[in-house]
Amino acid sequence: MERFGEIGQALATVDTVTTNLKSGTFTVTQDNVLAAAKIIQTQADTLRDQLRDAQKELRIQPPGTDDVSTRIAPAWNDILLDKPDSYANRIQQYIDGLGNLARQCAASAKTYGYTDEQVAAAFGGQIA
């Protein structure tokens, strides 16, 4: 962690804070804001990749040409993928919320005095 300077220290702080975490929450502070943002963004990126991969396999093809098969498959696709309130779209909204939260943490880091370069470095050069 030493080679990452302040960002490495922030990551170490988050590791320390979350080691004994039982409630699923932690307080974001000046010392851990970049690490928190990176953790949140990493989770959003991981979920986005998993959703993209799952969507390929979730689309249901009618198992037959009968009336029930040709009607039920599109209904399942609507629930799983196509309608605005589908599972896939609700998961995407959650992912978007995580991305927004990561950007808010990055903006907070700047108000704490972190430079644009430090913020960019914490995100591997970019914030999605």
VMD Tcl script that builds the backbone (N, CA, C; Angstrom):
set m [mol new atoms 384]
animate dup $m
set s [atomselect $m all]
$s set {name element resname resid chain x y z} {
  {N N MET 1 A 0.817 -1.195 0.000}
  {CA C MET 1 A 0.000 0.000 0.000}
  {C C MET 1 A 0.860 1.259 0.000}
  {N N GLU 2 A 2.081 1.138 0.425}
  {CA C GLU 2 A 2.942 2.296 0.561}
  {C C GLU 2 A 3.131 3.034 -0.756}
  {N N ARG 3 A 3.180 2.331 -1.860}
  {CA C ARG 3 A 3.421 2.977 -3.142}
  {C C ARG 3 A 2.230 3.810 -3.611}
  {N N PHE 4 A 1.066 3.655 -2.985}
  {CA C PHE 4 A -0.106 4.410 -3.381}
  {C C PHE 4 A -0.312 5.652 -2.527}
  {N N GLY 5 A 0.575 5.919 -1.583}
  {CA C GLY 5 A 0.525 7.133 -0.777}
  {C C GLY 5 A -0.766 7.283 -0.008}
  {N N GLU 6 A -1.373 8.456 -0.109}
  {CA C GLU 6 A -2.584 8.763 0.646}
  {C C GLU 6 A -3.740 7.848 0.272}
  {N N ILE 7 A -3.830 7.481 -0.985}
  {CA C ILE 7 A -4.917 6.597 -1.415}
  {C C ILE 7 A -4.740 5.222 -0.788}
  {N N GLY 8 A -3.511 4.741 -0.742}
  {CA C GLY 8 A -3.240 3.463 -0.079}
  {C C GLY 8 A -3.592 3.516 1.392}
  {N N GLN 9 A -3.307 4.646 2.018}
  {CA C GLN 9 A -3.675 4.811 3.426}
  {C C GLN 9 A -5.189 4.802 3.585}
  {N N ALA 10 A -5.888 5.442 2.654}
  {CA C ALA 10 A -7.347 5.457 2.716}
  {C C ALA 10 A -7.910 4.054 2.546}
  {N N LEU 11 A -7.348 3.281 1.611}
  {CA C LEU 11 A -7.792 1.895 1.429}
  {C C LEU 11 A -7.529 1.069 2.685}
  {N N ALA 12 A -6.383 1.272 3.295}
  {CA C ALA 12 A -6.067 0.563 4.535}
  {C C ALA 12 A -7.046 0.932 5.638}
  {N N THR 13 A -7.430 2.200 5.689}
  {CA C THR 13 A -8.407 2.639 6.689}
  {C C THR 13 A -9.735 1.941 6.487}
  {N N VAL 14 A -10.186 1.853 5.230}
  {CA C VAL 14 A -11.455 1.163 4.969}
  {C C VAL 14 A -11.349 -0.308 5.339}
  {N N ASP 15 A -10.213 -0.931 5.030}
  {CA C ASP 15 A -10.010 -2.323 5.424}
  {C C ASP 15 A -10.158 -2.468 6.938}
  {N N THR 16 A -9.544 -1.568 7.663}
  {CA C THR 16 A -9.609 -1.613 9.125}
  {C C THR 16 A -11.036 -1.408 9.602}
  {N N VAL 17 A -11.716 -0.441 9.032}
  {CA C VAL 17 A -13.083 -0.131 9.455}
  {C C VAL 17 A -14.028 -1.281 9.143}
  {N N THR 18 A -13.855 -1.901 7.994}
  {CA C THR 18 A -14.808 -2.926 7.573}
  {C C THR 18 A -14.466 -4.326 8.069}
  {N N THR 19 A -13.300 -4.532 8.649}
  {CA C THR 19 A -12.909 -5.855 9.121}
  {C C THR 19 A -13.898 -6.405 10.140}
  {N N ASN 20 A -14.307 -5.592 11.079}
  {CA C ASN 20 A -15.218 -6.046 12.119}
  {C C ASN 20 A -16.651 -5.578 11.882}
  {N N LEU 21 A -16.951 -5.215 10.661}
  {CA C LEU 21 A -18.256 -4.679 10.323}
  {C C LEU 21 A -19.316 -5.773 10.367}
  {N N LYS 22 A -20.380 -5.515 11.107}
  {CA C LYS 22 A -21.441 -6.501 11.208}
  {C C LYS 22 A -22.755 -5.968 10.648}
  {N N SER 23 A -22.955 -4.671 10.683}
  {CA C SER 23 A -24.234 -4.103 10.279}
  {C C SER 23 A -24.331 -3.820 8.787}
  {N N GLY 24 A -23.232 -3.896 8.053}
  {CA C GLY 24 A -23.254 -3.600 6.641}
  {C C GLY 24 A -23.127 -2.118 6.338}
  {N N THR 25 A -22.782 -1.314 7.333}
  {CA C THR 25 A -22.618 0.121 7.123}
  {C C THR 25 A -21.293 0.572 7.709}
  {N N PHE 26 A -20.801 1.684 7.229}
  {CA C PHE 26 A -19.644 2.333 7.820}
  {C C PHE 26 A -19.744 3.819 7.536}
  {N N THR 27 A -19.033 4.600 8.298}
  {CA C THR 27 A -19.066 6.047 8.155}
  {C C THR 27 A -17.981 6.483 7.190}
  {N N VAL 28 A -18.377 7.278 6.217}
  {CA C VAL 28 A -17.413 7.819 5.259}
  {C C VAL 28 A -16.843 9.097 5.856}
  {N N THR 29 A -15.524 9.150 5.927}
  {CA C THR 29 A -14.828 10.304 6.488}
  {C C THR 29 A -13.810 10.823 5.477}
  {N N GLN 30 A -13.160 11.899 5.840}
  {CA C GLN 30 A -12.114 12.455 4.992}
  {C C GLN 30 A -11.016 11.424 4.737}
  {N N ASP 31 A -10.748 10.593 5.722}
  {CA C ASP 31 A -9.663 9.616 5.594}
  {C C ASP 31 A -10.023 8.421 4.716}
  {N N ASN 32 A -11.313 8.118 4.577}
  {CA C ASN 32 A -11.662 6.911 3.826}
  {C C ASN 32 A -12.587 7.164 2.637}
  {N N VAL 33 A -12.840 8.428 2.305}
  {CA C VAL 33 A -13.822 8.741 1.268}
  {C C VAL 33 A -13.425 8.171 -0.098}
  {N N LEU 34 A -12.166 8.236 -0.463}
  {CA C LEU 34 A -11.757 7.699 -1.761}
  {C C LEU 34 A -11.824 6.176 -1.780}
  {N N ALA 35 A -11.456 5.557 -0.696}
  {CA C ALA 35 A -11.544 4.100 -0.623}
  {C C ALA 35 A -13.000 3.661 -0.685}
  {N N ALA 36 A -13.873 4.374 0.010}
  {CA C ALA 36 A -15.300 4.050 -0.033}
  {C C ALA 36 A -15.836 4.205 -1.448}
  {N N ALA 37 A -15.457 5.280 -2.113}
  {CA C ALA 37 A -15.903 5.511 -3.484}
  {C C ALA 37 A -15.436 4.388 -4.402}
  {N N LYS 38 A -14.196 3.966 -4.236}
  {CA C LYS 38 A -13.650 2.890 -5.067}
  {C C LYS 38 A -14.382 1.577 -4.807}
  {N N ILE 39 A -14.667 1.269 -3.559}
  {CA C ILE 39 A -15.398 0.042 -3.226}
  {C C ILE 39 A -16.781 0.066 -3.864}
  {N N ILE 40 A -17.466 1.186 -3.752}
  {CA C ILE 40 A -18.810 1.319 -4.315}
  {C C ILE 40 A -18.764 1.196 -5.838}
  {N N GLN 41 A -17.800 1.871 -6.474}
  {CA C GLN 41 A -17.694 1.808 -7.927}
  {C C GLN 41 A -17.336 0.408 -8.394}
  {N N THR 42 A -16.465 -0.272 -7.677}
  {CA C THR 42 A -16.100 -1.643 -8.031}
  {C C THR 42 A -17.318 -2.554 -7.968}
  {N N GLN 43 A -18.139 -2.372 -6.945}
  {CA C GLN 43 A -19.361 -3.165 -6.826}
  {C C GLN 43 A -20.304 -2.874 -7.994}
  {N N ALA 44 A -20.453 -1.606 -8.348}
  {CA C ALA 44 A -21.313 -1.239 -9.480}
  {C C ALA 44 A -20.798 -1.872 -10.773}
  {N N ASP 45 A -19.492 -1.811 -10.992}
  {CA C ASP 45 A -18.903 -2.390 -12.202}
  {C C ASP 45 A -19.109 -3.897 -12.253}
  {N N THR 46 A -18.918 -4.557 -11.115}
  {CA C THR 46 A -19.101 -6.010 -11.047}
  {C C THR 46 A -20.539 -6.393 -11.338}
  {N N LEU 47 A -21.477 -5.693 -10.708}
  {CA C LEU 47 A -22.890 -5.978 -10.942}
  {C C LEU 47 A -23.286 -5.702 -12.389}
  {N N ARG 48 A -22.744 -4.626 -12.967}
  {CA C ARG 48 A -23.050 -4.291 -14.372}
  {C C ARG 48 A -22.595 -5.432 -15.283}
  {N N ASP 49 A -21.403 -5.953 -15.044}
  {CA C ASP 49 A -20.888 -7.066 -15.855}
  {C C ASP 49 A -21.744 -8.320 -15.672}
  {N N GLN 50 A -22.120 -8.607 -14.443}
  {CA C GLN 50 A -22.936 -9.786 -14.177}
  {C C GLN 50 A -24.316 -9.665 -14.814}
  {N N LEU 51 A -24.896 -8.475 -14.752}
  {CA C LEU 51 A -26.198 -8.269 -15.370}
  {C C LEU 51 A -26.110 -8.443 -16.878}
  {N N ARG 52 A -25.095 -7.854 -17.482}
  {CA C ARG 52 A -24.917 -7.981 -18.932}
  {C C ARG 52 A -24.809 -9.450 -19.334}
  {N N ASP 53 A -24.025 -10.215 -18.588}
  {CA C ASP 53 A -23.864 -11.639 -18.897}
  {C C ASP 53 A -25.159 -12.411 -18.674}
  {N N ALA 54 A -25.878 -12.087 -17.612}
  {CA C ALA 54 A -27.124 -12.798 -17.288}
  {C C ALA 54 A -28.218 -12.496 -18.307}
  {N N GLN 55 A -28.272 -11.272 -18.803}
  {CA C GLN 55 A -29.325 -10.900 -19.746}
  {C C GLN 55 A -29.301 -11.766 -20.989}
  {N N LYS 56 A -28.118 -12.192 -21.391}
  {CA C LYS 56 A -28.005 -13.043 -22.576}
  {C C LYS 56 A -28.737 -14.368 -22.377}
  {N N GLU 57 A -28.744 -14.832 -21.144}
  {CA C GLU 57 A -29.318 -16.139 -20.870}
  {C C GLU 57 A -30.730 -16.080 -20.302}
  {N N LEU 58 A -31.212 -14.908 -19.970}
  {CA C LEU 58 A -32.535 -14.785 -19.379}
  {C C LEU 58 A -33.675 -14.754 -20.396}
  {N N ARG 59 A -33.382 -14.366 -21.615}
  {CA C ARG 59 A -34.442 -14.283 -22.621}
  {C C ARG 59 A -34.965 -15.689 -22.908}
  {N N ILE 60 A -36.272 -15.829 -22.786}
  {CA C ILE 60 A -36.930 -17.127 -22.944}
  {C C ILE 60 A -37.504 -17.247 -24.348}
  {N N GLN 61 A -37.181 -18.329 -24.982}
  {CA C GLN 61 A -37.755 -18.645 -26.293}
  {C C GLN 61 A -38.954 -19.571 -26.071}
  {N N PRO 62 A -40.002 -19.411 -26.827}
  {CA C PRO 62 A -41.146 -20.315 -26.670}
  {C C PRO 62 A -40.687 -21.767 -26.874}
  {N N PRO 63 A -41.062 -22.642 -25.936}
  {CA C PRO 63 A -40.634 -24.042 -26.064}
  {C C PRO 63 A -41.399 -24.803 -27.143}
  {N N GLY 64 A -42.441 -24.194 -27.638}
  {CA C GLY 64 A -43.239 -24.842 -28.685}
  {C C GLY 64 A -43.979 -23.797 -29.486}
  {N N THR 65 A -44.801 -24.256 -30.404}
  {CA C THR 65 A -45.568 -23.334 -31.242}
  {C C THR 65 A -47.012 -23.218 -30.801}
  {N N ASP 66 A -47.353 -23.896 -29.724}
  {CA C ASP 66 A -48.724 -23.847 -29.224}
  {C C ASP 66 A -49.031 -22.471 -28.646}
  {N N ASP 67 A -50.305 -22.200 -28.446}
  {CA C ASP 67 A -50.773 -20.899 -27.988}
  {C C ASP 67 A -50.169 -20.514 -26.632}
  {N N VAL 68 A -50.111 -21.452 -25.707}
  {CA C VAL 68 A -49.572 -21.155 -24.379}
  {C C VAL 68 A -48.092 -20.788 -24.475}
  {N N SER 69 A -47.315 -21.564 -25.202}
  {CA C SER 69 A -45.878 -21.301 -25.333}
  {C C SER 69 A -45.608 -19.954 -25.990}
  {N N THR 70 A -46.356 -19.628 -27.024}
  {CA C THR 70 A -46.098 -18.386 -27.740}
  {C C THR 70 A -46.583 -17.160 -26.966}
  {N N ARG 71 A -47.442 -17.351 -25.987}
  {CA C ARG 71 A -47.900 -16.223 -25.163}
  {C C ARG 71 A -47.113 -16.092 -23.859}
  {N N ILE 72 A -46.726 -17.206 -23.284}
  {CA C ILE 72 A -46.079 -17.144 -21.967}
  {C C ILE 72 A -44.628 -16.685 -22.069}
  {N N ALA 73 A -43.914 -17.065 -23.112}
  {CA C ALA 73 A -42.513 -16.650 -23.244}
  {C C ALA 73 A -42.384 -15.126 -23.309}
  {N N PRO 74 A -43.157 -14.439 -24.135}
  {CA C PRO 74 A -43.060 -12.971 -24.132}
  {C C PRO 74 A -43.466 -12.353 -22.789}
  {N N ALA 75 A -44.420 -12.961 -22.101}
  {CA C ALA 75 A -44.820 -12.432 -20.792}
  {C C ALA 75 A -43.665 -12.551 -19.791}
  {N N TRP 76 A -42.970 -13.678 -19.813}
  {CA C TRP 76 A -41.809 -13.845 -18.927}
  {C C TRP 76 A -40.699 -12.868 -19.311}
  {N N ASN 77 A -40.485 -12.667 -20.595}
  {CA C ASN 77 A -39.451 -11.726 -21.040}
  {C C ASN 77 A -39.774 -10.308 -20.588}
  {N N ASP 78 A -41.065 -9.951 -20.613}
  {CA C ASP 78 A -41.465 -8.635 -20.106}
  {C C ASP 78 A -41.093 -8.494 -18.631}
  {N N ILE 79 A -41.403 -9.505 -17.840}
  {CA C ILE 79 A -41.140 -9.458 -16.396}
  {C C ILE 79 A -39.638 -9.450 -16.118}
  {N N LEU 80 A -38.901 -10.252 -16.841}
  {CA C LEU 80 A -37.470 -10.385 -16.586}
  {C C LEU 80 A -36.631 -9.270 -17.204}
  {N N LEU 81 A -36.994 -8.830 -18.437}
  {CA C LEU 81 A -36.074 -7.979 -19.194}
  {C C LEU 81 A -36.659 -6.719 -19.825}
  {N N ASP 82 A -37.866 -6.774 -20.304}
  {CA C ASP 82 A -38.306 -5.759 -21.243}
  {C C ASP 82 A -39.081 -4.579 -20.672}
  {N N LYS 83 A -39.958 -4.793 -19.737}
  {CA C LYS 83 A -40.778 -3.692 -19.217}
  {C C LYS 83 A -39.929 -2.747 -18.366}
  {N N PRO 84 A -40.361 -1.495 -18.247}
  {CA C PRO 84 A -39.595 -0.529 -17.434}
  {C C PRO 84 A -39.362 -0.990 -15.990}
  {N N ASP 85 A -40.304 -1.761 -15.441}
  {CA C ASP 85 A -40.134 -2.245 -14.067}
  {C C ASP 85 A -39.669 -3.697 -14.016}
  {N N SER 86 A -39.053 -4.181 -15.106}
  {CA C SER 86 A -38.543 -5.555 -15.141}
  {C C SER 86 A -37.424 -5.728 -14.112}
  {N N TYR 87 A -37.138 -6.968 -13.795}
  {CA C TYR 87 A -36.042 -7.237 -12.857}
  {C C TYR 87 A -34.733 -6.658 -13.376}
  {N N ALA 88 A -34.449 -6.844 -14.638}
  {CA C ALA 88 A -33.196 -6.335 -15.199}
  {C C ALA 88 A -33.123 -4.819 -15.090}
  {N N ASN 89 A -34.216 -4.131 -15.382}
  {CA C ASN 89 A -34.205 -2.668 -15.304}
  {C C ASN 89 A -34.113 -2.184 -13.865}
  {N N ARG 90 A -34.724 -2.892 -12.931}
  {CA C ARG 90 A -34.612 -2.501 -11.527}
  {C C ARG 90 A -33.192 -2.721 -11.025}
  {N N ILE 91 A -32.552 -3.791 -11.463}
  {CA C ILE 91 A -31.152 -4.021 -11.096}
  {C C ILE 91 A -30.274 -2.929 -11.701}
  {N N GLN 92 A -30.548 -2.542 -12.945}
  {CA C GLN 92 A -29.778 -1.474 -13.590}
  {C C GLN 92 A -29.942 -0.157 -12.831}
  {N N GLN 93 A -31.136 0.116 -12.337}
  {CA C GLN 93 A -31.351 1.330 -11.540}
  {C C GLN 93 A -30.514 1.290 -10.264}
  {N N TYR 94 A -30.414 0.124 -9.644}
  {CA C TYR 94 A -29.585 -0.026 -8.455}
  {C C TYR 94 A -28.115 0.231 -8.794}
  {N N ILE 95 A -27.665 -0.336 -9.911}
  {CA C ILE 95 A -26.284 -0.139 -10.356}
  {C C ILE 95 A -26.028 1.348 -10.625}
  {N N ASP 96 A -26.970 2.000 -11.281}
  {CA C ASP 96 A -26.836 3.430 -11.552}
  {C C ASP 96 A -26.754 4.215 -10.242}
  {N N GLY 97 A -27.546 3.807 -9.249}
  {CA C GLY 97 A -27.502 4.461 -7.939}
  {C C GLY 97 A -26.144 4.307 -7.274}
  {N N LEU 98 A -25.552 3.123 -7.403}
  {CA C LEU 98 A -24.209 2.919 -6.851}
  {C C LEU 98 A -23.196 3.824 -7.557}
  {N N GLY 99 A -23.298 3.923 -8.877}
  {CA C GLY 99 A -22.397 4.801 -9.619}
  {C C GLY 99 A -22.544 6.251 -9.180}
  {N N ASN 100 A -23.788 6.689 -8.968}
  {CA C ASN 100 A -24.024 8.052 -8.495}
  {C C ASN 100 A -23.418 8.260 -7.110}
  {N N LEU 101 A -23.561 7.271 -6.247}
  {CA C LEU 101 A -22.996 7.367 -4.905}
  {C C LEU 101 A -21.471 7.455 -4.961}
  {N N ALA 102 A -20.854 6.669 -5.826}
  {CA C ALA 102 A -19.393 6.730 -5.982}
  {C C ALA 102 A -18.969 8.119 -6.459}
  {N N ARG 103 A -19.722 8.690 -7.404}
  {CA C ARG 103 A -19.396 10.041 -7.886}
  {C C ARG 103 A -19.585 11.078 -6.780}
  {N N GLN 104 A -20.591 10.898 -5.941}
  {CA C GLN 104 A -20.795 11.819 -4.818}
  {C C GLN 104 A -19.627 11.731 -3.835}
  {N N CYS 105 A -19.153 10.516 -3.591}
  {CA C CYS 105 A -17.982 10.354 -2.714}
  {C C CYS 105 A -16.759 11.024 -3.331}
  {N N ALA 106 A -16.592 10.883 -4.650}
  {CA C ALA 106 A -15.467 11.517 -5.327}
  {C C ALA 106 A -15.568 13.033 -5.211}
  {N N ALA 107 A -16.767 13.566 -5.360}
  {CA C ALA 107 A -16.958 15.016 -5.213}
  {C C ALA 107 A -16.668 15.443 -3.782}
  {N N SER 108 A -17.075 14.628 -2.810}
  {CA C SER 108 A -16.771 14.936 -1.408}
  {C C SER 108 A -15.268 14.930 -1.165}
  {N N ALA 109 A -14.586 13.986 -1.803}
  {CA C ALA 109 A -13.130 13.924 -1.646}
  {C C ALA 109 A -12.482 15.228 -2.098}
  {N N LYS 110 A -12.994 15.802 -3.163}
  {CA C LYS 110 A -12.441 17.075 -3.652}
  {C C LYS 110 A -12.686 18.191 -2.644}
  {N N THR 111 A -13.859 18.172 -1.987}
  {CA C THR 111 A -14.112 19.205 -0.969}
  {C C THR 111 A -13.237 18.993 0.257}
  {N N TYR 112 A -12.797 17.752 0.468}
  {CA C TYR 112 A -11.866 17.467 1.564}
  {C C TYR 112 A -10.439 17.862 1.204}
  {N N GLY 113 A -10.201 18.225 -0.058}
  {CA C GLY 113 A -8.877 18.677 -0.452}
  {C C GLY 113 A -8.110 17.711 -1.336}
  {N N TYR 114 A -8.687 16.572 -1.681}
  {CA C TYR 114 A -8.010 15.665 -2.610}
  {C C TYR 114 A -7.986 16.309 -3.989}
  {N N THR 115 A -6.919 16.088 -4.709}
  {CA C THR 115 A -6.782 16.666 -6.046}
  {C C THR 115 A -7.518 15.798 -7.065}
  {N N ASP 116 A -7.742 16.374 -8.247}
  {CA C ASP 116 A -8.355 15.607 -9.337}
  {C C ASP 116 A -7.514 14.381 -9.664}
  {N N GLU 117 A -6.197 14.534 -9.600}
  {CA C GLU 117 A -5.302 13.412 -9.904}
  {C C GLU 117 A -5.441 12.297 -8.873}
  {N N GLN 118 A -5.572 12.654 -7.611}
  {CA C GLN 118 A -5.737 11.645 -6.563}
  {C C GLN 118 A -7.073 10.915 -6.717}
  {N N VAL 119 A -8.104 11.677 -7.028}
  {CA C VAL 119 A -9.418 11.067 -7.225}
  {C C VAL 119 A -9.375 10.131 -8.430}
  {N N ALA 120 A -8.798 10.598 -9.532}
  {CA C ALA 120 A -8.700 9.768 -10.732}
  {C C ALA 120 A -7.882 8.506 -10.450}
  {N N ALA 121 A -6.799 8.643 -9.705}
  {CA C ALA 121 A -5.961 7.480 -9.389}
  {C C ALA 121 A -6.728 6.457 -8.568}
  {N N ALA 122 A -7.587 6.916 -7.683}
  {CA C ALA 122 A -8.368 5.988 -6.859}
  {C C ALA 122 A -9.321 5.162 -7.699}
  {N N PHE 123 A -9.713 5.692 -8.846}
  {CA C PHE 123 A -10.644 5.001 -9.730}
  {C C PHE 123 A -9.970 4.408 -10.961}
  {N N GLY 124 A -8.679 4.306 -10.915}
  {CA C GLY 124 A -7.978 3.760 -12.061}
  {C C GLY 124 A -8.062 4.665 -13.273}
  {N N GLY 125 A -8.215 5.958 -13.034}
  {CA C GLY 125 A -8.230 6.922 -14.127}
  {C C GLY 125 A -9.596 7.444 -14.509}
  {N N GLN 126 A -10.647 6.744 -14.098}
  {CA C GLN 126 A -11.980 7.239 -14.465}
  {C C GLN 126 A -13.028 6.801 -13.477}
  {N N ILE 127 A -14.073 7.591 -13.384}
  {CA C ILE 127 A -15.242 7.239 -12.588}
  {C C ILE 127 A -16.376 7.012 -13.556}
  {N N ALA 128 A -16.949 5.807 -13.498}
  {CA C ALA 128 A -18.033 5.475 -14.440}
  {C C ALA 128 A -19.311 6.168 -14.067}
}
mol reanalyze $m
mol bondsrecalc $m
mol representation Tube
mol addrep $m
